[in-house]
Amino acid sequence: MIKILLIDCSRALDIGLRDTYDVHHPPVGLLALATKVNKSDIGKHTDIKIIDSTVDYTSLDELEQLINNASPDIVGLRCLHKHTEQFHQASAVAKKFSKNTLVIGGGPYPSAEPEKTLRRDDHLDIVVVGEGEEVFYDLIAAYYNKKPLADVPGIYHRENGEIKQSETRDVIQDLDSIPIPDWTLVNFDRYENLMGQAPVFRKMAPILTTRGCPYACTYCHELFQKRFRVRSPQHIVEELEILSDLGVYDISVIDDIFNLYPERVIEIFNLIIQKNLKLRFYYPNGLRGDRMTHEAIDSMVEGGSILFTYALESGSRRIQKLVKKELRFDPFYDAVDYTIKKGVMVDMFLMVGFPTETEEEALKTLDFLSQWDEICFPYLNVLNAFPGTEIYDKMIAEGSSEKEIKEAFANGYSSGGQEIIELVKFDFLKNYFLRRDRLQKAITIQRKFLREDELLYKYKTYLPGNMDRFQTLDELVKGIALDTQQSKRVWTPDSEVVAV
């Protein structure tokens, strides 16, 4: 029996240091790997356990004890860029248990820089690049059959002291061929009191209905490459029925671009409506607003969608072209406006701090947002450049060092740097988010779908400063709301701000 331990080490060890917008949901990626092997011909020869840093450990000592208790032959580690130190600490702990333990890395961080990741970590044996289900199965099968692991396509590995790349592997074309995750392996009760991408304290599951994105935004990773692939509506709804039977009714759709084909969206939700599934859907990764139609929105709302997140990023046409997002503003506006009129919650992603961005261009993003008072949670993010993104790789090619890139983006890589960023943040809070009239409109919408404790927690984690002094949502609003007299801001393409 091969003992396999899969560890998602993508949370800060110290609970007090965990991000307020952390992704507190079951590790669906590792669950997919385990399900693929368990349902295969070698499943009866493996014993797979999954450890999640969200709920299973808060110190290296605790992690070491979990690894010792499992006595694994193979340890698989998944990591995001923010927690690379913990990833490498975990690999060292795995080898401390036994030098013969095979340690495999995967996920966004090692996939983006596989060779560098291996060079940094002598304890790491293999890095899986990109999609893991087929690669992981092939590695376990080779291990069981005592075949050379180096022959498995899609990995970086060590050979005689050197780092080698095996044959590259194509993406998985037929997503329906991937087994539906075995959700019975998850104890949802352990996540029920943690708020993740969906703003709820309830049993919630993340699902992927597509992989890949055909757009070329320079700040995005290409973990699933730019080749868009879909699951069939029947395959998706089968998974939703399984989750419903397990008492999980809140679903977070974590696709890069769920609504690329509006007709497919309608087909999925028509089937959900036909099956009479009483589920609630959230889209935390953002929807492409200029690909949305009224018919798609209608079907999504009728089928249970209660929170739409639209990704604007920038209100400047020049910045849109610069970062290759190329958003079409007119259909984007129409989709947001129509969704708001449906009475559901609407959030929006905004971004500032782009290279060469001017103050006028940054404020134009706020002008676009300000066309509605009903946006519940607008997320004003500052651009960062992660390894594996075009913007990062281009700067490296032009001679910038990793340290220089990190420092450049620390305070916003715009022409005015921190000065512009702080100006926009202040404007955003004073003239939009904290305006009493706007807050009251947003909360009226949110109260239709979210409990008081969920809303109170969400607002506390969203806002800076000490919010724990507020015990109720009304108390919080009374304490933070501003009676700002805001002139109506009008967004105009490629022109100065107009106030009326």
C-alpha positions, -999 to +999 in steps of 0.1 A: +000+000+000+014+034-010+008+060+016+002+095+000-001+127+019-014+158+000-009+192+017-023+225+007+001+250+023-015+282+011-024+299+044-002+318+068+007+296+098-002+323+123-040+327+122-036+363+131-016+369+099-040+353+076-055+375+049-089+389+055-098+378+019-083+343+023-096+314+003-112+294+031-127+265+012-119+228+008-088+223-014-106+212-045-074+209-065-059+183-042-093+166-039-093+162-077-059+145-076-070+121-049-102+113-067-084+106-100-061+080-083-087+065-060-110+058-089-083+043-111-068+009-114-042+016-088-066+031-063-068-001-043-031+001-038-030+036-024-040+053+009-044+091+003-049+117+030-054+154+024-042+181+049-054+217+046-035+245+063-069+263+067-082+238+092-055+212+100-025+231+114-012+265+125+025+257+132+053+237+117+053+216+148+017+206+142+025+200+105+055+178+115+033+157+138+007+152+110+033+141+086+049+117+112+014+103+120+008+096+083+042+080+076+038+088+039+058+073+010+048+103-011+041+139-001+024+163-026+026+201-018+004+228-033+012+265-029+004+300-040+031+327-043+023+343-010+033+313+011+064+300-006+083+299+027+058+275+042+059+254+010+097+249+014+095+244+051+069+216+045+092+199+020+120+200+046+097+185+072+087+157+048+123+147+041+131+150+079+106+122+084+124+100+058+150+107+032+132+082+010+100+102+009+091+114-026+083+151-024+062+165-053+053+202-057+025+217-077+001+246-080+006+282-092+040+289-075+060+259-086+043+257-120+053+293-127+090+287-120+096+250-118+134+250-124+140+278-100+118+262-074+138+230-075+171+249-074+159+267-043+148+235-025+170+204-022+142+185-005+119+188-035+122+159-060+096+168-087+076+198-098+044+192-118+037+219-143+001+230-150-029+206-147-021+179-122-047+151-125-031+130-153+005+138-144-001+129-107-018+096-117+011+087-141+036+095-113+018+073-088+014+045-114+051+047-123+060+046-086+038+016-079+051-003-110+087+007-102+091+026-136+113+056-141+095+087-129+116+108-153+096+093-182+064+109-170+055+139-192+048+172-177+074+174-149+107+189-139+129+165-119+165+158-107+188+136-125+225+131-115+225+164-097+210+183-126+175+196-131+158+181-162+125+187-179+105+157-192+085+156-223+059+184-223+022+174-219-008+188-236-037+202-216-066+179-209-091+184-237-121+165-224-128+179-190-157+154-186-130+127-185-118+140-152-137+123-124-161+145-103-143+152-070-152+128-043-168+154-020-175+127+006-138+130+016-145+165+029-158+173+063-178+205+054-186+211+091-150+222+096-153+250+071-188+262+080-176+289+103-149+302+080-156+329+055-140+324+021-146+338-014-183+335-008-193+359+021-211+332+041-207+311+072-223+280+057-213+248+040-198+259+007-181+242-022-159+256-050-164+242-085-147+246-118-169+244-149-142+255-174-104+258-176-082+283-194-089+318-207-085+330-243-077+366-232-041+378-227-042+400-196-005+407-188-010+403-150-026+369-151-011+335-147-014+308-174-018+278-151-044+263-174-029+280-205-049+302-229-069+273-243-105+275-232-121+241-224-155+233-209-173+207-189-207+197-203-238+210-185-248+174-176-214+168-159-216+200-140-252+194-128-243+159-117-217+173-094-242+199-081-267+172-073-240+153-053-232+184-033-269+191-027-274+156-014-245+163+010-263+194+023-241+219+005-262+245-011-238+274-015-216+271-046-186+293-055-179+291-092-141+297-095-136+296-132-113+322-148-140+331-172-173+313-166-194+333-191-173+333-222-202+316-241-235+330-229-255+303-246-236+276-226-244+296-194-281+295-203-280+258-210-264+250-176-289+270-157-319+257-177-308+223-165-304+235-129-339+250-130-353+218-146-337+197-118-352+222-093-319+224-075-322+250-047-287+263-047-270+297-043-242+307-067-213+331-063-187+342-089-157+354-068-131+352-096-150+377-117-172+376-147-164+391-181-190+418-183-187+425-220-195+388-227-227+388-207-262+390-221-296+398-206-307+363-213-277+348-195-282+370-165-319+361-164-312+324-164-284+327-138-307+347-114-336+323-119-313+294-112-300+308-079-272+332-087-271+358-059-237+375-062-222+386-095-186+399-095-177+419-126-140+426-134-136+461-146-099+466-135-094+500-153-117+527-166-090+539-190-090+527-226-052+532-228-046+510-197-071+484-210-050+482-242-017+483-223-025+453-201-043+435-230-076+431-212-093+451-240-126+454-222-155+468-242-170+494-219-205+498-234-216+461-231-198+460-197-219+489-185-251+473-198-244+440-181-237+456-147-267+479-149-290+451-159-277+428-131-283+455-105-318+460-117-324+422-111-320+430-074-291+407-067-257+416-052-231+430-075-194+434-067-167+448-089-129+444-093-109+476-098-071+479-102-047+508-100-009+511-100-003+501-136+031+511-152+028+546-167-007+551-153-015+588-146-036+602-119-063+611-144-064+575-156-065+561-121-094+584-112-112+574-144-116+540-129-134+555-099-155+576-123-167+544-140-176+527-106-194+558-095-221+554-121-238+531-096-244+534-059-255+498-056-221+481-060-219+461-028-182+454-024-159+471-050-124+457-045-097+484-052-066+464-058-030+475-065-013+458-094+014+433-085+036+413-109+039+376-101+064+352-117+048+335-147+029+365-158+037+385-190+043+417-171+068+400-148+086+381-175+089+411-198+105+431-170+130+403-164+138+402-201+144+439-201+170+435-173+151+440-141+160+418-111+135+400-090+142+424-061+137+455-083+104+442-096+092+435-060+102+469-049+087+486-080+053+471-073+054+474-035+039+509-036+022+509-070+041+509-103+025+541-117+042+572-128+034+588-095+039+556-074+025+557-039+013+593-042-013+583-068-023+551-051-030+568-017-049+596-035-071+571-052-077+550-021-087+582-001-110+593-029-125+558-031-133+556+006-145+592+011-165+598-020-178+563-027-176+534-003-182+552+030-209+575+017-239+570+040-265+570+012-245+545-008-238+522+021-275+521+030-284+512-006-258+484-007-267+469+027-304+469+018-296+446-011-272+425+009-296+419+037-319+401+013-293+373+009-269+373+038-273+370+075-264+398+099-234+379+113-221+373+078-225+409+068-209+422+100-179+400+096-175+408+059-175+446+065-151+442+094-126+423+073-131+446+043-124+479+061-090+490+075-085+497+112-100+483+144-136+472+135-141+448+164-155+476+186-188+474+165-212+446+177-239+451+151-241+461+115-261+492+122-236+502+149-208+497+123-225+518+097-232+545+122-196+545+132-180+546+097-205+563+073-197+597+060-222+623+050-201+633+020-217+656-004-205+641-037-210+657-070-222+633-097-192+619-114-195+611-151-172+586-168-162+598-202-137+578-225-103+594-228-112+628-214-111+648-182-135+641-153-168+659-156-188+670-126-224+680-128 
